Amino acid sequence: LRGHTEAVIGLAMAPEGSRVVSLGRYGELRVWELESGRCLMSTKLPHESFAVAMTPSGRQILVSDGQGGVEFRDPFRGELLWALAPPPGAPANEFIWSLHVPPGSRTVAAGCQNGTVRIWDFDSRKWLRDLPGLDDRVWALCATPDGRTLFVGYSLGGGIAWDLPTGQRRFTMPLEDSAVLSFGVTPDGRHVLTGSNPVKM
């Protein structure tokens, strides 16, 4: 799928599997039709963004806004629909490095520069809580298929597993020699793999 002029730093698959959203460096956002390879939408965000996701309905694209909040955009026109503001007292102009919408949930998780994971309810558009973590950039977010357990990976290595409904920490993964840049969860939700060197299960 050719067309980006800068490095592609984020991907999100539509729930029905027919479209993929790509986020390029410096805010270039595109939607692609997978079967034909055709670009359905291309827009330039008014800000740099480092994270992209999609809602379970596929009707909104989520992007970080470069100031600690999340924008919801139309997947066919790229227009801003509405936004989630950072909570009171949050650091100014805080970067969000990762976004994830857990399966079957109505929440969005955002991995922040200072190591916290910010949780919003996107139906009510309200901030729910911040999950504290390591004093380090959150690179990776991934939830189990039932949407209950959220895995958080850090650029200095290691990770934390959270129980999303309660906001309680389940366990901490040992620090590793390399960054945890991604996660993979098996379909039965029993095993998680860290995108690190080496990969660990």
N, C-alpha and C positions, 0 to 999 in steps of 0.2 A: 504494500500500500504506500505509494509514493506521493509526496507533496509537502511534507514538513521541510522547512528550511533550517531548522535547528534540531538538536538532539531531542528525541522523544523520551520524556522522563516519567510518564504515567499512562496507564491503560485501564479501561473499565469496560466490562462486557455487559451488554443489555441482557435482561433476564431471559428473553426468548431466544437469545443466541444468534440473532441475525445481524446485529450491529455491534460495533466496537467504537469506543471513544478514545481518542489519543490526545495527550497533552504534551505540547512541545515547550522547550525552553523559551522564556520570555512571553508566555501566555498565549501561544498559538493552540487553539482548540479545534479539533476536527471530529466528525462522526462519519464512519465508513459503513457501507453495506458489504458484508463479508462475501456473499455469493458472487456479486458482480465486481467487487473491488472499487466501486464508485464512491466518491466523496459526497456525502449527502449534505454536509454543513461544514463551513469553515469560518472561524471568527478569530479576531485578535482581542484578547482580554485587555482591559485598561490597566492591568497590573501583572506583575510576575506571580506565577502560581507554581507550587511544587507537588500538588496532590489532586487526584481526581477520583470520583466514584459515581455510581448511579443508584437511584432509588429502586426498590423492588418492583415498582410498576414500570420502570423504564421511561417515565414521563419527565424526569428531571435529571440533569447532570449536576453533580456537586463539585465545586472547586474551592480551594483555599483562596482567601482574598488578600493575603499578605499582611493582614493586620490582626490576626487572631480569630477571625470569623470565617464563615462558610457561605458561599453563594450557591443558590439553586438557579440553574439556567435551563431554558427551553432547548431540547435536543434537536429541534428542527430549524430554529432560527438563531440560537445562541443568545437570545435576549435574557437579561436578568429578570427573574420572576420574584424572588424575595431572598432574604439573607438571614443568617443566624449571627447575632452579635456576640462578641466575647462577654463573659460575665463581668460584673463590677469588680474592680481591683485587679483584673488581669493585666499582665505587662503590655505596654503600648507597642504596637507594630510587631507583634509576636508572630513568627513564622509557624505555619502548620506544615509538617513534612509528610504526613500520611493521613488518609481518610478511609473509613470502612463502614459499611452498613451491614451489620450482622444479619444472617438469614432469618426471616420470619419476624424481624423486630421493626419497630418504628423509631429507632434511635440511630444517630450517627456518631461515630467515634472519631476524634481528631487527635493525632499525635503531634505534640507541641515541641518547640525548641527547648524548653526547660525540663523536659522529661515527663511532664504530666500528660494524661489522656483526658480530653474534654468530651463530655457526653451531653448531647442535646436530644430532646424529643422533637422530631421534625413535624409531627402533627400539630402540637401546641406551640411549636417554635420556641420552646423554653429550654434554658440550660438546666440540666439535672444535677451534675456533679463533676468534679475533677478527680481523677484517680492519680494519686501521687506515685512517682516512680524514681528511677535513677536520675541523677543530675546530668542528663545527657539527651541528645536529640533522639526522638522517636522515629525510627526509619520504617518500621513494619507493623502492620496491624492485621489480624486475621481471627475469625471466630469459628467455633465448631458449627457443624451443620444445624444443630438445634438452637444456635444463637445464644447459648448460655455462657460459654467460656470465651473470653477474649484474650488473645496472646499479643504481647507487646514486645517488640524487639528494638534494641538500642545500637547506636553507631559504635560504641566502645565495646560491644559484645554483651551477651546475656539477655535475659528476658523475664517477663513476669506474666503469670496467668491470673486473670481476674474473673470472678463470678459476676456477670453483668447485672442480673436482676437485683442483687444485694449490694454491689459495689465492694465486696470483700475480696481481699487477695487470697488466691488459692495456693499458689506456690511460686517460688522464684527459681529460674533456670540459672545454673552457675555461669559466671562470667567466662567468656571465651576469648581466644586470641584474636579473633576477627569479628567484624561487625555482623550483626544479624540484620540483613537487608530485606529478607522476605521470609514468609512462612508457607508451609503446605500442610493441610489437614486431610487425613484419610476420610473417605466418604462415611465410614461408620463413626467418626469422631473420636476414635480410641488412640490415635497416634498423631503427633505433630512433628514436622520436620523443620529445622532451622535452615534458612538460606545463608549459610556461613561456610567457612573453609576450615575444617571439613564440615560437610552436611551432617547434622546429628538428628536422631529420631528420639 
